Amino acid sequence: MEMGKKPMDELLKLIEHPVIVKLKNGMSYKGSLVKVDSYMNIYLQDAEEYDDNGKLIASYGDVIIRGNNILYVVNPSIT
């Protein structure tokens, strides 16, 4: 991330794009980013849950991830 950019601004650019959300406990979620609120809670659509080894655990319709559990968010098409 370039100097002077705010994390919330970068997250807002990812709305309606696929993202991977890595949690502090090692789990991760892949889905389409629908919304981010002021606490950086993330709302995903068509989400899939993966364990820390990358194994698919479950598929969900919609998922809300609490912001204080998030380690990072990445757009897989950029990496």
MARKE-380505 format. One record per residue: residue in one letter; y, x, z of N, C-alpha, C in turn. Coordinates in Angstrom, 3 decimals, always signed. Layout:
// residues N
REC  type      n_py      n_px      n_pz     ca_py     ca_px     ca_pz      c_py      c_px      c_pz
REC     a         Y         X         Z         Y         X         Z         Y         X         Z
...
END
This chain:
// residues 79
REC  type      n_py      n_px      n_pz     ca_py     ca_px     ca_pz      c_py      c_px      c_pz
REC     m    -1.173    +0.846    +0.000    +0.000    +0.000    +0.000    +1.236    +0.891    +0.000
REC     e    +2.188    +0.527    -0.822    +3.413    +1.302    -0.929    +4.298    +1.102    +0.293
REC     m    +5.132    +2.095    +0.550    +6.061    +2.012    +1.668    +7.004    +0.824    +1.476
REC     g    +7.300    +0.142    +2.565    +8.224    -0.974    +2.530    +7.590    -2.311    +2.215
REC     k    +6.317    -2.317    +1.846    +5.641    -3.585    +1.570    +5.084    -4.154    +2.864
REC     k    +5.153    -5.465    +2.981    +4.657    -6.138    +4.171    +3.267    -6.693    +3.898
REC     p    +2.359    -6.582    +4.879    +0.995    -7.093    +4.677    +0.951    -8.571    +4.301
REC     m    +1.790    -9.391    +4.899    +1.774   -10.822    +4.576    +2.152   -11.064    +3.126
REC     d    +3.127   -10.314    +2.620    +3.515   -10.463    +1.214    +2.353   -10.126    +0.288
REC     e    +1.609    -9.093    +0.633    +0.463    -8.688    -0.180    -0.647    -9.739    -0.121
REC     l    -0.875   -10.326    +1.051    -1.884   -11.380    +1.172    -1.494   -12.612    +0.369
REC     l    -0.244   -12.978    +0.394    +0.216   -14.153    -0.346    +0.005   -13.988    -1.847
REC     k    +0.069   -12.769    -2.346    -0.176   -12.510    -3.768    -1.632   -12.767    -4.148
REC     l    -2.533   -12.743    -3.166    -3.960   -12.915    -3.433    -4.418   -14.375    -3.397
REC     i    -3.514   -15.308    -3.106    -3.896   -16.719    -3.070    -4.412   -17.125    -4.447
REC     e    -5.528   -17.868    -4.433    -6.258   -18.337    -5.613    -7.022   -17.217    -6.315
REC     h    -7.203   -16.088    -5.648    -7.990   -14.982    -6.188    -9.197   -14.726    -5.279
REC     p   -10.237   -14.131    -5.823   -11.386   -13.781    -4.973   -11.025   -12.631    -4.033
REC     v   -11.516   -12.716    -2.800   -11.274   -11.664    -1.818   -12.541   -11.400    -1.021
REC     i   -12.574   -10.238    -0.419   -13.590    -9.888    +0.571   -12.848    -9.677    +1.872
REC     v   -13.283   -10.378    +2.918   -12.672   -10.262    +4.246   -13.683    -9.580    +5.150
REC     k   -13.379    -8.386    +5.599   -14.248    -7.629    +6.503   -13.798    -7.886    +7.930
REC     l   -14.747    -8.257    +8.785   -14.440    -8.530   +10.185   -14.717    -7.314   +11.058
REC     k   -14.128    -7.302   +12.234   -14.306    -6.199   +13.177   -15.747    -6.058   +13.644
REC     n   -16.526    -7.148   +13.607   -17.922    -7.091   +14.054   -18.882    -6.630   +12.962
REC     g   -18.375    -6.273   +11.781   -19.204    -5.772   +10.697   -19.549    -6.809    +9.649
REC     m   -19.423    -8.079    +9.980   -19.703    -9.143    +9.024   -18.596    -9.185    +7.975
REC     s   -18.896    -9.791    +6.825   -17.873    -9.959    +5.805   -18.058   -11.299    +5.109
REC     y   -16.982   -11.780    +4.533   -16.968   -13.038    +3.799   -16.368   -12.789    +2.429
REC     k   -16.979   -13.403    +1.426   -16.437   -13.361    +0.072   -16.127   -14.790    -0.329
REC     g   -14.963   -14.986    -0.929   -14.578   -16.317    -1.374   -13.203   -16.289    -2.008
REC     s   -12.752   -17.454    -2.405   -11.436   -17.595    -3.016   -10.414   -17.886    -1.923
REC     l    -9.362   -17.094    -1.878    -8.329   -17.255    -0.851    -7.488   -18.495    -1.157
REC     v    -7.469   -19.422    -0.217    -6.726   -20.673    -0.385    -5.382   -20.609    +0.313
REC     k    -5.386   -20.094    +1.548    -4.156   -20.116    +2.353    -4.204   -19.027    +3.410
REC     v    -3.032   -18.527    +3.764    -2.854   -17.589    +4.873    -1.709   -18.128    +5.706
REC     d    -1.907   -18.229    +7.023    -0.806   -18.726    +7.855    -0.085   -17.569    +8.545
REC     s    +0.889   -17.893    +9.375    +1.732   -16.868    +9.993    +0.983   -15.994   +10.992
REC     y    -0.203   -16.417   +11.447    -1.032   -15.605   +12.338    -2.066   -14.791   +11.550
REC     m    -1.962   -14.842   +10.245    -2.890   -14.206    +9.311    -4.296   -14.793    +9.402
REC     n    -4.391   -16.049    +9.873    -5.643   -16.773    +9.732    -5.852   -17.005    +8.242
REC     i    -7.082   -16.860    +7.800    -7.382   -16.929    +6.372    -8.286   -18.120    +6.102
REC     y    -7.967   -18.858    +5.052    -8.728   -20.018    +4.619    -9.392   -19.681    +3.286
REC     l   -10.718   -19.681    +3.255   -11.469   -19.361    +2.047   -12.192   -20.592    +1.523
REC     q   -12.355   -20.639    +0.210   -13.106   -21.701    -0.447   -14.310   -21.061    -1.124
REC     d   -15.436   -21.776    -1.178   -16.679   -21.275    -1.776   -17.073   -19.935    -1.153
REC     a   -17.056   -19.882    +0.153   -17.278   -18.635    +0.890   -18.760   -18.327    +1.066
REC     e   -19.058   -17.040    +1.072   -20.388   -16.530    +1.388   -20.259   -15.540    +2.525
REC     e   -21.200   -15.597    +3.458   -21.196   -14.709    +4.621   -22.244   -13.623    +4.424
REC     y   -21.859   -12.377    +4.707   -22.740   -11.222    +4.567   -22.809   -10.467    +5.889
REC     d   -23.978    -9.894    +6.172   -24.087    -9.081    +7.386   -23.546    -7.686    +7.118
REC     d   -23.615    -6.813    +8.126   -23.038    -5.468    +7.982   -23.809    -4.579    +7.014
REC     n   -24.987    -5.035    +6.546   -25.749    -4.298    +5.532   -25.553    -4.873    +4.135
REC     g   -24.712    -5.878    +4.005   -24.444    -6.490    +2.711   -25.427    -7.574    +2.312
REC     k   -26.285    -7.994    +3.239   -27.272    -9.041    +2.959   -26.619   -10.415    +3.116
REC     l   -26.830   -11.292    +2.111   -26.284   -12.639    +2.161   -26.924   -13.414    +3.306
REC     i   -26.095   -13.964    +4.179   -26.564   -14.735    +5.322   -26.506   -16.232    +5.020
REC     a   -25.364   -16.701    +4.507   -25.191   -18.133    +4.257   -24.076   -18.358    +3.242
REC     s   -24.119   -19.516    +2.610   -23.050   -19.951    +1.709   -22.397   -21.186    +2.315
REC     y   -21.086   -21.240    +2.244   -20.317   -22.326    +2.820   -19.369   -22.893    +1.775
REC     g   -18.853   -24.072    +2.040   -17.796   -24.618    +1.200   -16.477   -23.971    +1.573
REC     d   -15.959   -24.341    +2.736   -14.684   -23.813    +3.219   -14.885   -23.100    +4.546
REC     v   -14.147   -22.016    +4.733   -14.239   -21.220    +5.956   -12.832   -20.862    +6.408
REC     i   -12.618   -20.928    +7.715   -11.365   -20.461    +8.313   -11.710   -19.259    +9.179
REC     i   -11.025   -18.157    +8.945   -11.271   -16.929    +9.702   -10.026   -16.620   +10.525
REC     r   -10.230   -16.479   +11.808    -9.113   -16.196   +12.708    -8.573   -14.786   +12.449
REC     g    -7.268   -14.686   +12.356    -6.602   -13.440   +11.984    -6.912   -12.257   +12.877
REC     n    -7.093   -12.474   +14.179    -7.317   -11.329   +15.070    -8.733   -10.761   +14.948
REC     n    -9.617   -11.389   +14.171   -10.956   -10.860   +13.934   -11.051   -10.030   +12.660
REC     i    -9.987   -10.007   +11.875   -10.020    -9.376   +10.552    -9.719    -7.885   +10.649
REC     l   -10.575    -7.103   +10.007   -10.362    -5.666    +9.903    -9.539    -5.350    +8.648
REC     y    -9.948    -5.938    +7.514    -9.173    -5.780    +6.282    -9.532    -6.871    +5.287
REC     v    -8.662    -7.028    +4.277    -8.865    -7.966    +3.179    -8.659    -7.194    +1.895
REC     v    -9.553    -7.386    +0.926    -9.438    -6.663    -0.332    -9.788    -7.599    -1.489
REC     n    -9.129    -7.383    -2.609    -9.466    -8.083    -3.845   -10.493    -7.213    -4.569
REC     p   -11.746    -7.693    -4.738   -12.791    -6.848    -5.322   -12.531    -6.425    -6.745
REC     s   -11.689    -7.147    -7.490   -11.408    -6.750    -8.864   -10.454    -5.571    -8.950
REC     i    -9.757    -5.267    -7.860    -8.819    -4.139    -7.835    -9.530    -2.842    -7.461
REC     t   -10.559    -2.927    -6.597   -11.223    -1.706    -6.124   -12.215    -1.168    -7.110
END
